[in-house]
């Protein structure tokens, strides 16, 4: 991404604006991800799992009309 940030020549302004956004996003994500990924993992790990207390009705055999 650094070549996009340092681009020169025809279309350099478009490349520089795209490159600076991508480069900045990568830098920010590098420092934010080690904080938020474990945080979300711990929040999801504490979430109680649904219990299946209600048993499903037993399946009935098919009648000969529907075979």
Residue frames as qw, qx, qy, qz and C-alpha x, y, z in Angstrom:
[[0.000, 0.884, 0.468, 0.000, 0.00, 0.00, 0.00],
 [0.373, -0.670, 0.070, 0.638, 2.93, 2.32, 0.50],
 [0.319, 0.041, 0.538, 0.779, 3.52, 2.70, -3.28],
 [0.009, 0.720, 0.609, 0.332, -0.05, 3.97, -3.59],
 [0.324, -0.859, -0.233, 0.322, 0.55, 6.58, -0.89],
 [0.357, -0.593, 0.312, 0.651, 3.78, 7.74, -2.55],
 [0.601, 0.478, 0.562, 0.308, 2.45, 7.63, -6.14],
 [0.030, -0.593, 0.176, 0.785, 3.52, 10.25, -8.67],
 [0.084, -0.018, 0.747, 0.659, 2.57, 10.94, -12.26],
 [0.428, -0.167, -0.423, -0.781, -0.75, 10.66, -14.06],
 [0.716, -0.402, -0.462, -0.335, -3.60, 9.80, -11.70],
 [0.412, 0.158, -0.667, 0.600, -1.40, 10.21, -8.64],
 [0.320, -0.259, 0.296, -0.862, -4.03, 12.15, -6.69],
 [0.839, -0.140, -0.205, -0.484, -6.54, 9.32, -6.99],
 [0.791, 0.084, -0.568, 0.211, -3.94, 6.72, -6.06],
 [0.203, 0.271, -0.552, 0.762, -2.69, 8.75, -3.10],
 [0.525, -0.268, 0.182, -0.787, -6.17, 9.27, -1.69],
 [0.915, -0.082, -0.291, -0.268, -7.03, 5.59, -2.02],
 [0.693, 0.203, -0.566, 0.398, -3.65, 4.50, -0.68],
 [0.006, -0.350, 0.494, -0.796, -3.76, 6.79, 2.34],
 [0.717, -0.253, 0.064, -0.647, -7.21, 5.51, 3.32],
 [0.934, 0.015, -0.352, -0.049, -6.19, 1.87, 2.98],
 [0.527, 0.308, -0.550, 0.570, -2.84, 2.41, 4.71],
 [0.240, -0.380, 0.383, -0.807, -4.45, 4.31, 7.59],
 [0.845, -0.198, -0.073, -0.490, -7.11, 1.63, 7.99],
 [0.854, 0.112, -0.475, 0.179, -4.48, -1.09, 8.16],
 [0.263, 0.345, -0.543, 0.719, -2.52, 0.81, 10.82],
 [0.491, -0.323, 0.250, -0.769, -5.62, 1.48, 12.93],
 [0.916, -0.089, -0.227, -0.318, -6.86, -2.12, 12.60],
 [0.663, 0.255, -0.604, 0.362, -3.46, -3.42, 13.69],
 [0.076, 0.240, -0.580, 0.775, -3.72, -1.62, 17.01],
 [0.595, -0.164, 0.150, -0.773, -7.46, -2.03, 17.60],
 [0.804, 0.041, -0.518, -0.289, -7.85, -5.74, 16.73],
 [0.471, 0.099, -0.782, 0.396, -5.79, -7.12, 19.66],
 [0.186, -0.041, 0.518, -0.834, -8.16, -5.31, 22.03],
 [0.635, 0.089, 0.024, -0.767, -11.55, -5.94, 20.46],
 [0.670, 0.132, -0.685, -0.251, -11.18, -9.55, 19.30],
 [0.318, -0.035, -0.854, 0.409, -10.53, -10.93, 22.83],
 [0.276, 0.070, 0.383, -0.879, -13.22, -8.61, 24.20],
 [0.690, 0.114, -0.245, -0.671, -15.87, -9.93, 21.81],
 [0.580, 0.099, -0.809, -0.006, -14.70, -13.51, 22.39],
 [0.115, -0.037, -0.776, 0.618, -15.09, -13.17, 26.15],
 [0.458, 0.113, 0.192, -0.860, -18.53, -11.58, 25.76],
 [0.733, 0.139, -0.446, -0.494, -19.69, -14.38, 23.48],
 [0.448, 0.113, -0.861, 0.211, -18.16, -17.07, 25.70],
 [0.111, 0.043, 0.658, -0.744, -20.22, -15.84, 28.67],
 [0.571, 0.041, -0.178, -0.800, -23.46, -15.85, 26.71],
 [0.565, -0.049, 0.773, -0.284, -25.62, -18.77, 27.90],
 [0.133, 0.074, -0.829, -0.539, -26.42, -21.33, 25.28],
 [0.671, -0.096, -0.066, -0.732, -30.07, -22.10, 24.60],
 [0.284, -0.119, 0.931, -0.195, -31.32, -25.27, 26.25],
 [0.470, -0.039, -0.643, -0.604, -33.62, -27.62, 24.43],
 [0.301, -0.043, 0.750, -0.588, -36.06, -28.34, 27.24],
 [0.728, 0.322, 0.205, -0.569, -39.00, -28.90, 24.94],
 [0.435, -0.110, 0.846, 0.289, -38.67, -32.26, 23.28],
 [0.354, 0.216, -0.483, -0.771, -39.82, -32.47, 19.70],
 [0.822, 0.088, 0.269, -0.494, -42.95, -34.46, 18.99],
 [0.532, -0.170, 0.795, 0.238, -42.17, -37.99, 17.84],
 [0.284, 0.298, -0.557, -0.721, -42.36, -38.51, 14.11],
 [0.752, 0.190, 0.469, -0.422, -45.43, -40.38, 12.95],
 [0.442, -0.014, 0.787, 0.430, -45.19, -43.03, 10.26],
 [0.272, 0.221, -0.364, -0.863, -46.44, -42.02, 6.84],
 [0.699, 0.258, 0.516, -0.422, -49.86, -43.29, 5.90],
 [0.545, 0.126, 0.730, 0.394, -50.30, -45.37, 2.79],
 [0.357, 0.853, 0.377, -0.055, -52.22, -42.50, 1.16],
 [0.030, 0.955, -0.222, -0.193, -49.06, -40.40, 0.97],
 [0.592, -0.375, 0.623, 0.347, -46.60, -43.05, -0.21]]
